[in-house]
Amino acid sequence: MTVEFEAIGVVGGGQMGSGIAQLGLVHGLRVYLLDSDAQALARASKSISMSIQRLVSKGNISEADASAALQRLHCTSKLEEMKDCDLIVEAIVESEEIKKKLFIDLDRISKASAILASNTSSISITRLASATNRPAQVIGMHFMNPPPIMKLVEIIQGAQTSDETFLATKALAQRFGKTVICSQDYSGFIVNRILMPMINEAFYALYTGVATKEDIDTGMKLGTNHPMGPLELADFIGLDVCVSIMRVLQAGLGDAKYIPCPLLVQYVDAGRLGRKQGLGVYSYHKLPEPAKSTSRL
């Protein structure tokens, strides 16, 4: 079975959702971007437009193609408007309960042939698929952040995901210019199974006073050639997301080494969620400029 994708749906207007939507638009698809928050949709639409204009300024696409791409974007708060999409990918909060509720609704409104994909970075695809009447057409399609820039897509087949669904999803990721890696349906898959314990260990190093946050990050950047240090990366991902993934790893793999560091949990409890909040391990608030002196002395 060959699936010809013409329209995709993206649920979630945050950084991940808007990035996935942008990929669809610049690769010729109609995209339905859904969020219940009108302001989130407005921000997403503005972000997509600015990103596509940057592609024009860099000579990556023409003005005409950019204009056509933006005309293919449909922002909506109504799930039913996705009923004709060939694939719908969710990029909402990393909560199994919330995702399952969404998959029940997507299963109800989408056409029989539609593939339902999750951008989850850690939650079982098999369990998400169990909430639907089409487990063969449910798959994990984990984009890296930010999706338009990062070259990787991690694809995860659930216990009942069909080969047809896998091949169609892989072909779409390759159409987006991505390199595809495939993971079995185990907690954390490949990337976060390795990445999150490293981030957690960096928090333990900070928590126990091994070094300052700056030296921990500098050590990993210059010592292992990472583009970002683990604490800086945690802020970029979102500290709440890191805690959620560590807890998924702990529950799914049953090993105490995946227990989130108390300092990481404390930061989240205090509302220090990272870049998106303006404060995490580091502060991202702009300091006010010092007042100009009016003294003539």
C-alpha positions as CSV (number, residue, x, y, z in Angstrom):
1,M,0.0,0.0,0.0
2,T,1.4,3.4,-1.0
3,V,0.2,6.4,0.9
4,E,0.2,9.7,-1.0
5,F,0.2,12.4,1.6
6,E,-1.6,15.6,0.7
7,A,-2.7,16.9,4.1
8,I,-1.5,16.4,7.6
9,G,-2.8,17.6,11.0
10,V,-0.6,18.8,13.8
11,V,-2.0,19.0,17.3
12,G,-0.2,21.4,19.6
13,G,0.9,25.0,18.6
14,G,4.1,25.0,20.7
15,Q,7.6,25.0,19.4
16,M,7.5,21.3,18.4
17,G,4.1,21.5,16.7
18,S,4.8,24.7,14.8
19,G,8.1,23.3,13.7
20,I,6.5,20.1,12.4
21,A,3.8,22.2,10.7
22,Q,6.5,24.3,9.0
23,L,8.1,21.2,7.6
24,G,4.8,20.0,6.1
25,L,4.2,23.4,4.5
26,V,7.6,23.8,2.8
27,H,7.3,20.3,1.5
28,G,4.1,20.9,-0.3
29,L,1.5,19.7,2.1
30,R,-1.7,21.3,3.4
31,V,-1.3,21.5,7.2
32,Y,-4.0,21.8,9.8
33,L,-2.5,23.2,13.0
34,L,-4.7,22.8,16.0
35,D,-4.6,24.3,19.5
36,S,-7.3,25.2,22.0
37,D,-5.4,28.4,22.9
38,A,-6.0,31.1,20.3
39,Q,-2.9,33.0,21.5
40,A,-0.8,29.9,21.0
41,L,-2.1,29.5,17.5
42,A,-1.4,33.2,16.8
43,R,2.2,32.8,18.1
44,A,2.7,29.6,16.1
45,S,1.4,31.2,12.8
46,K,3.7,34.2,13.4
47,S,6.7,32.0,14.1
48,I,6.1,29.8,11.0
49,S,5.7,32.9,8.8
50,M,9.0,34.4,10.2
51,S,10.9,31.1,9.8
52,I,9.7,30.7,6.2
53,Q,10.7,34.3,5.4
54,R,14.2,33.5,6.8
55,L,14.4,30.7,4.3
56,V,13.6,33.2,1.5
57,S,16.2,35.6,2.7
58,K,18.8,32.8,2.7
59,G,17.8,31.8,-0.8
60,N,16.5,28.4,0.2
61,I,13.1,28.9,-1.3
62,S,11.5,31.5,-3.5
63,E,9.1,34.2,-2.5
64,A,6.4,32.5,-4.6
65,D,7.0,29.1,-2.9
66,A,6.9,30.8,0.5
67,S,3.6,32.5,-0.2
68,A,2.1,29.3,-1.5
69,A,3.4,27.4,1.6
70,L,1.8,29.9,4.0
71,Q,-1.5,29.7,2.1
72,R,-1.6,26.0,2.8
73,L,-1.6,26.6,6.6
74,H,-5.0,26.3,8.3
75,C,-5.0,27.2,12.0
76,T,-8.0,25.9,14.0
77,S,-9.3,25.1,17.4
78,K,-11.8,22.5,16.0
79,L,-10.6,18.9,16.0
80,E,-13.2,18.0,13.3
81,E,-11.4,20.1,10.7
82,M,-8.7,17.4,10.7
83,K,-11.2,14.7,9.5
84,D,-9.6,14.5,6.0
85,C,-6.0,14.5,7.0
86,D,-3.8,11.6,5.8
87,L,-1.7,11.7,8.9
88,I,-2.2,13.5,12.2
89,V,0.7,13.9,14.6
90,E,0.3,15.1,18.2
91,A,2.9,17.3,19.9
92,I,1.2,18.0,23.2
93,V,2.2,17.7,26.8
94,E,4.2,14.6,27.7
95,S,1.4,12.9,29.6
96,E,0.2,9.4,28.7
97,E,-3.3,10.1,30.1
98,I,-3.7,13.3,28.2
99,K,-2.3,11.8,25.0
100,K,-4.7,8.7,25.3
101,K,-7.7,11.0,25.6
102,L,-6.6,12.9,22.5
103,F,-6.0,9.6,20.5
104,I,-9.6,8.5,21.4
105,D,-10.9,11.7,19.9
106,L,-8.6,11.6,16.8
107,D,-9.7,8.0,16.2
108,R,-13.3,9.1,16.3
109,I,-13.0,12.1,13.9
110,S,-10.3,11.0,11.4
111,K,-10.9,9.1,8.2
112,A,-10.4,5.3,8.3
113,S,-7.1,5.4,6.4
114,A,-5.5,8.1,8.5
115,I,-2.3,7.4,10.4
116,L,-2.2,8.7,13.9
117,A,1.3,9.6,15.0
118,S,2.8,10.7,18.4
119,N,5.8,13.0,18.8
120,T,6.3,11.5,22.3
121,S,9.9,11.1,23.3
122,S,9.4,8.4,25.8
123,I,5.8,7.1,26.2
124,S,4.8,3.6,25.0
125,I,3.3,3.7,21.5
126,T,1.6,0.3,22.2
127,R,-0.3,1.8,25.1
128,L,-1.3,4.9,23.1
129,A,-2.5,2.7,20.3
130,S,-4.6,0.7,22.7
131,A,-6.9,3.7,23.1
132,T,-7.9,3.5,19.4
133,N,-9.7,1.1,17.1
134,R,-6.8,1.3,14.6
135,P,-3.6,0.2,16.5
136,A,-2.1,-0.9,13.2
137,Q,-2.1,2.7,12.1
138,V,-0.6,4.3,15.2
139,I,3.1,5.0,15.3
140,G,5.7,7.1,17.1
141,M,7.3,9.9,15.0
142,H,9.7,11.7,17.3
143,F,11.1,14.9,15.9
144,M,14.1,16.6,17.5
145,N,13.8,20.2,18.7
146,P,13.6,22.4,16.7
147,P,12.1,20.2,14.0
148,P,13.0,22.4,10.9
149,I,16.7,22.3,11.8
150,M,17.4,19.0,13.5
151,K,18.1,16.3,10.9
152,L,16.8,13.3,12.9
153,V,13.4,11.6,13.2
154,E,13.1,8.6,15.5
155,I,10.3,6.2,14.4
156,I,8.8,3.7,16.9
157,Q,6.5,0.9,16.0
158,G,4.0,-0.3,18.6
159,A,3.3,-4.0,19.0
160,Q,0.6,-3.8,16.4
161,T,1.9,-1.1,14.1
162,S,1.7,-2.4,10.5
163,D,4.7,-2.4,8.1
164,E,2.6,-0.2,5.7
165,T,2.2,2.4,8.4
166,F,5.9,2.3,9.2
167,L,6.9,2.6,5.5
168,A,4.5,5.5,4.9
169,T,5.7,7.4,8.0
170,K,9.4,6.8,7.1
171,A,8.7,8.0,3.6
172,L,7.1,11.2,4.9
173,A,10.1,11.9,7.3
174,Q,12.5,11.4,4.3
175,R,10.4,13.7,2.2
176,F,11.0,16.3,5.0
177,G,14.8,15.7,4.5
178,K,15.3,13.8,7.7
179,T,17.5,10.9,8.6
180,V,15.4,8.1,10.1
181,I,16.4,5.8,13.0
182,C,14.1,3.1,14.2
183,S,13.5,2.1,17.8
184,Q,11.7,-0.7,19.5
185,D,8.9,0.3,21.8
186,Y,10.8,0.6,25.1
187,S,10.7,3.5,27.5
188,G,12.7,6.5,26.2
189,F,13.4,4.8,22.8
190,I,17.0,5.5,21.7
191,V,17.8,9.2,22.1
192,N,16.2,9.9,25.5
193,R,17.2,6.5,26.9
194,I,20.8,7.8,26.6
195,L,20.3,11.6,26.9
196,M,18.1,12.0,29.9
197,P,20.3,10.0,32.4
198,M,23.2,12.2,31.3
199,I,21.2,15.3,32.0
200,N,20.1,13.8,35.3
201,E,23.7,13.0,36.3
202,A,24.7,16.6,35.4
203,F,22.1,17.8,37.9
204,Y,23.5,15.4,40.5
205,A,26.9,16.8,39.9
206,L,25.5,20.3,40.5
207,Y,23.4,19.1,43.5
208,T,26.4,17.5,45.3
209,G,28.7,20.4,44.6
210,V,31.1,18.6,42.2
211,A,31.3,21.8,40.1
212,T,29.5,25.0,39.1
213,K,26.9,24.9,36.4
214,E,29.2,26.8,34.1
215,D,32.0,24.3,34.6
216,I,29.8,21.3,34.2
217,D,28.5,22.6,30.8
218,T,31.9,23.8,29.7
219,G,33.4,20.4,30.5
220,M,30.9,18.6,28.3
221,K,31.1,21.1,25.5
222,L,34.8,21.2,25.2
223,G,35.6,17.8,26.6
224,T,33.1,15.8,24.6
225,N,32.4,18.2,21.7
226,H,28.7,18.6,22.6
227,P,27.3,21.8,21.1
228,M,25.4,22.5,24.4
229,G,26.2,21.5,27.9
230,P,23.7,19.2,29.6
231,L,22.3,21.8,32.0
232,E,21.9,24.3,29.2
233,L,20.3,21.7,27.1
234,A,17.9,20.8,29.9
235,D,16.8,24.4,30.1
236,F,16.2,24.4,26.3
237,I,14.1,21.2,26.5
238,G,12.2,22.3,29.6
239,L,13.0,21.0,33.1
240,D,9.4,19.8,33.5
241,V,9.8,17.7,30.4
242,C,13.1,16.2,31.7
243,V,11.4,15.2,35.0
244,S,8.4,13.6,33.1
245,I,10.8,11.6,30.9
246,M,12.9,10.4,33.8
247,R,9.7,9.2,35.5
248,V,8.6,7.4,32.4
249,L,12.1,5.7,32.3
250,Q,11.9,4.9,36.0
251,A,8.4,3.4,35.7
252,G,9.0,1.6,32.4
253,L,12.5,0.2,33.2
254,G,12.2,-0.3,36.9
255,D,15.7,0.9,37.8
256,A,16.4,3.4,40.6
257,K,19.1,5.0,38.5
258,Y,16.3,6.8,36.6
259,I,14.9,8.6,39.7
260,P,15.0,12.3,38.9
261,C,17.6,14.3,40.8
262,P,16.1,16.1,43.8
263,L,17.5,19.4,42.6
264,L,15.9,18.9,39.2
265,V,12.5,18.2,40.8
266,Q,12.9,21.2,43.2
267,Y,13.5,23.5,40.3
268,V,10.3,22.3,38.6
269,D,8.4,22.6,41.8
270,A,9.6,26.2,42.1
271,G,8.4,27.0,38.5
272,R,12.0,27.2,37.1
273,L,11.2,25.4,33.9
274,G,13.9,26.7,31.7
275,R,14.1,29.0,28.7
276,K,10.3,29.0,28.1
277,Q,9.8,30.4,31.6
278,G,12.8,32.7,31.5
279,L,14.4,30.9,34.5
280,G,15.8,27.4,34.9
281,V,19.3,26.4,35.7
282,Y,20.2,29.7,34.1
283,S,18.3,33.0,34.0
284,Y,17.1,34.2,30.6
285,H,15.5,37.4,31.8
286,K,17.1,40.5,30.2
287,L,18.7,42.7,32.8
288,P,17.5,46.3,32.7
289,E,20.0,48.7,31.3
290,P,21.5,51.0,33.9
291,A,19.9,54.4,34.0
292,K,21.9,57.1,32.3
293,S,23.4,59.6,34.8
294,T,22.2,63.1,34.4
295,S,25.0,64.4,36.7
296,R,27.2,67.1,35.3
297,L,30.0,66.4,37.8
